[in-house]
């Protein structure tokens, strides 16, 4: 990923330097991974979206150097096209995840239903059920959720056990070409207490690390080959100039603290929610991030 990030940066500089000549915009393909696997390796491609927020329609770019070009970005149609391409190009070897915030918190019931329809067509392997989903819907109503959500530290107070329903599970196992991948998910939960405290009735978010460790133990009993943690957590960390390291000015940064508290070899990959395009390592654990709005 770092190679195409550098290529994008170089292309941007070249365009800015030559803008006065009105040179045509080069539209390159930056989604192809620049990596050659060992012939004995089985490659699983990971696709991730973040904070979709019900943005079903494409939107115009807000980049200054694209202001005169009729270019629209994102939207459900584009995501669905990527999904179909991934199925045809590498069937049963791609993992589709969402790190939460899938619904528009201000959307009405019609928009919620439309977003649910897109989710069904996207056929995600797993989505994080975060506090943003909890604000948007009532998890107790089974008919409202039809996608494979995961939350590993949401407790049902009536039973004292991890919350589980037809749509929400404390962990999930996805099999790709014989490889069993365990999915764990955690979320911040402080805002829901302020915005919709009634949605927490009968529910309790326990410590995130406790939830991760419980799910990890269950996944190991089920003999998974790899464990992926999807973390919807606020973070102020930024990429350094080399695009390979995260710089966290605050030592109490929530994402950093979570990663520091995980015992070694607990997780093989983290999909995190900060609005960045990044592939880095934190505490020697690979971490990937995606920009917001799908």
C-alpha positions in Angstrom: 0.0 0.0 0.0 2.8 2.4 0.8 4.0 2.3 -2.9 0.7 3.6 -4.3 0.5 6.2 -1.5 3.8 7.6 -2.6 2.7 7.4 -6.3 -0.4 9.4 -5.4 1.6 12.0 -3.6 4.1 12.3 -6.5 1.2 12.6 -9.0 -0.4 15.4 -6.9 2.9 17.4 -6.8 3.4 17.0 -10.5 -0.2 18.2 -11.2 0.1 21.2 -9.0 3.4 22.3 -10.5 2.0 22.0 -14.1 -1.5 23.4 -13.3 -0.8 26.7 -15.2 -0.3 24.7 -18.4 -3.8 23.1 -18.1 -2.4 19.7 -18.6 -5.0 16.9 -18.7 -5.6 15.0 -15.5 -4.0 11.6 -15.3 -6.5 9.2 -13.8 -4.3 6.2 -12.6 -5.4 3.0 -11.0 -4.0 3.0 -7.5 -5.9 0.1 -6.1 -3.7 -2.7 -7.4 -1.4 -4.1 -4.6 2.3 -3.8 -5.5 3.3 -7.1 -4.0 4.3 -10.5 -5.3 3.5 -13.4 -3.1 5.6 -16.6 -2.6 4.2 -19.3 -4.8 3.4 -21.3 -1.6 1.5 -18.5 0.0 -2.3 -18.2 -0.1 -3.2 -14.6 -0.5 -6.4 -13.3 1.1 -7.3 -9.7 -0.1 -8.8 -7.5 2.7 -11.2 -4.8 1.7 -12.5 -2.4 4.3 -14.9 0.5 4.5 -15.3 3.0 7.4 -18.0 5.4 8.7 -20.2 5.0 5.6 -22.8 7.2 7.4 -25.5 6.2 4.9 -23.8 8.1 2.0 -25.6 6.2 -0.8 -25.1 8.8 -3.5 -21.7 9.9 -4.9 -20.5 13.3 -4.0 -18.4 15.9 -5.7 -14.8 16.1 -4.8 -13.8 18.9 -2.4 -10.2 18.9 -3.6 -9.2 22.3 -4.9 -7.3 21.0 -7.9 -10.3 19.0 -9.0 -12.8 21.9 -8.7 -13.2 22.4 -12.5 -13.6 18.7 -13.2 -17.0 17.0 -13.1 -15.8 14.2 -10.9 -17.8 12.4 -8.3 -16.5 10.1 -5.6 -17.8 7.2 -3.6 -21.4 6.2 -3.2 -23.2 2.8 -3.2 -22.9 2.2 -6.9 -19.1 2.5 -6.8 -18.8 0.2 -3.8 -21.1 -2.4 -5.3 -19.0 -2.3 -8.5 -15.8 -2.9 -6.4 -17.5 -5.8 -4.7 -18.5 -7.5 -7.9 -15.0 -7.0 -9.4 -13.4 -8.6 -6.3 -15.7 -11.6 -6.6 -14.8 -12.2 -10.2 -11.1 -11.4 -9.9 -10.3 -13.5 -6.9 -13.3 -15.6 -5.9 -13.3 -16.9 -2.3 -10.0 -15.2 -1.5 -11.3 -11.7 -0.5 -12.5 -10.6 2.9 -14.9 -7.6 3.1 -15.1 -5.8 6.4 -16.7 -2.6 7.7 -15.4 -0.8 10.8 -18.7 0.7 11.8 -20.8 3.8 11.4 -22.7 2.3 8.5 -26.0 4.2 9.1 -26.8 7.9 8.9 -27.5 8.9 12.5 -30.0 11.6 11.2 -31.6 9.3 8.7 -35.3 8.4 8.7 -36.8 4.9 8.6 -36.9 5.0 4.7 -33.2 5.8 4.5 -32.4 3.2 7.1 -34.2 0.6 4.9 -32.4 1.8 1.8 -29.0 1.5 3.6 -30.0 -2.0 4.8 -30.7 -3.0 1.1 -27.2 -1.8 0.1 -25.7 -3.8 3.0 -27.5 -7.0 1.8 -26.1 -6.4 -1.8 -22.6 -5.7 -0.5 -22.5 -9.1 1.2 -20.0 -8.1 3.8 -18.2 -10.9 5.7 -18.5 -8.9 8.9 -19.3 -5.4 10.1 -18.5 -3.8 13.5 -21.7 -3.1 15.5 -20.6 0.2 17.1 -22.2 2.8 19.3 -23.2 4.6 16.1 -25.3 1.6 15.0 -26.8 1.5 18.5 -27.8 5.1 18.3 -29.4 4.6 14.8 -31.4 1.4 15.6 -32.7 -0.9 18.4 -30.6 -4.1 18.4 -33.4 -5.9 20.2 -35.6 -5.7 17.1 -34.4 -8.6 14.9 -36.0 -7.4 11.7 -34.0 -4.2 11.7 -30.6 -5.9 11.1 -29.8 -8.2 8.3 -26.1 -8.0 8.0 -23.4 -10.0 9.9 -22.5 -7.6 12.7 -20.0 -8.2 15.4 -19.5 -6.7 18.9 -17.2 -8.5 21.3 -17.7 -6.5 24.5 -21.5 -5.8 24.5 -23.1 -7.5 27.5 -26.7 -8.5 27.8 -27.5 -7.6 31.5 -30.5 -10.0 31.6 -28.2 -13.0 31.2 -24.7 -11.6 32.1 -23.5 -13.1 28.8 -22.2 -11.4 25.6 -25.1 -10.0 23.6 -26.0 -12.2 20.7 -28.9 -12.1 18.2 -29.7 -13.2 14.7 -27.5 -10.3 13.3 -25.1 -9.4 16.1 -22.6 -12.0 17.4 -19.7 -11.6 19.9 -17.4 -13.1 17.2 -17.7 -14.6 13.8 -15.7 -17.2 11.8 -15.3 -16.7 8.0 -13.8 -19.3 5.8 -11.8 -18.4 2.7 -10.3 -21.1 0.5 -10.0 -23.3 3.5 -8.5 -20.6 5.8 -10.6 -20.0 8.9 -10.5 -16.3 9.9 -11.9 -15.1 13.2 -13.5 -11.6 13.4 -13.5 -9.6 16.7 -14.9 -6.1 17.0 -14.9 -3.4 19.7 -16.1 0.2 19.8 -16.0 3.4 21.9 -19.3 3.9 23.7 -19.1 7.2 25.6 -21.2 9.2 23.1 -24.2 6.9 23.2 -24.6 7.5 26.9 -25.1 11.2 26.1 -27.0 11.0 22.8 -29.4 8.0 23.4 -29.0 6.6 26.9 -32.3 4.8 26.5 -30.7 2.6 23.8 -28.4 1.2 26.6 -31.3 -0.1 28.6 -30.4 -3.8 29.4 -27.0 -3.5 27.8 -23.5 -2.8 29.1 -20.2 -2.2 27.3 -17.5 -4.0 29.3 -13.7 -3.2 29.0 -12.7 -3.7 25.4 -9.6 -5.9 26.1 -11.7 -8.3 28.2 -14.1 -8.7 25.3 -11.2 -9.3 22.9 -9.6 -11.9 25.1 -12.8 -13.8 25.6 -13.5 -13.8 21.9 -9.9 -14.9 21.2 -10.3 -17.9 23.5 -13.5 -18.9 21.7 -11.9 -18.6 18.3 -8.9 -20.7 19.3 -11.3 -23.4 20.5 -12.7 -23.3 17.0 -9.2 -23.7 15.5 -9.0 -20.5 13.4 -5.9 -19.8 11.4 -6.0 -16.0 11.9 -7.7 -13.4 14.1 -8.7 -9.9 12.9 -9.8 -7.1 15.3 -12.0 -4.4 13.9 -11.7 -1.4 16.2 -14.0 1.7 15.9 -12.1 4.0 18.2 -11.4 7.7 18.2 -7.8 8.5 17.5 -5.8 11.7 16.9 -2.8 9.8 15.5 -1.5 11.0 12.1 0.8 9.6 9.5 4.4 10.8 9.5 6.0 12.1 6.3 7.3 8.6 5.4 3.7 7.3 5.4 4.9 4.2 7.3 4.5 5.4 10.9 1.8 6.8 13.0 2.5 9.9 15.2 0.4 10.1 18.3 0.9 13.4 20.1 -1.3 12.3 23.0 0.2 9.4 25.0 -3.4 8.6 26.1 -4.6 8.1 22.6 -7.4 5.5 22.8 -6.2 3.4 19.8 -2.6 3.3 21.0 -3.7 2.4 24.6 -5.9 -0.5 23.3 -3.0 -1.8 21.2 -0.6 -1.5 24.1 -2.9 -3.5 26.4 -3.3 -6.5 24.0 -1.0 -9.4 25.0 1.5 -10.6 22.3 0.1 -12.8 19.6 -3.5 -12.0 20.5 -4.4 -10.5 17.1 -2.9 -10.9 13.6 -4.4 -7.8 11.9 -6.3 -4.7 13.2 -8.7 -2.8 11.0 -9.0 0.6 12.7 -11.4 3.5 12.1 -9.4 6.8 12.0 -10.1 8.7 8.8 -6.7 7.8 7.1 -5.4 5.7 4.3 -2.7 3.8 6.2 -1.0 0.5 6.5 1.3 0.6 9.5 2.4 -1.4 12.5 1.6 -0.6 16.2 3.3 -2.8 18.7 4.4 -5.1 15.9 0.7 -5.7 14.9 -0.3 -4.8 11.3 -2.9 -2.0 11.3 -4.9 -0.9 8.2 -7.2 2.2 8.0 -9.6 3.5 5.4 -11.1 7.0 4.8 -14.6 7.9 5.9 -17.9 7.8 3.9 -17.1 4.4 2.2 
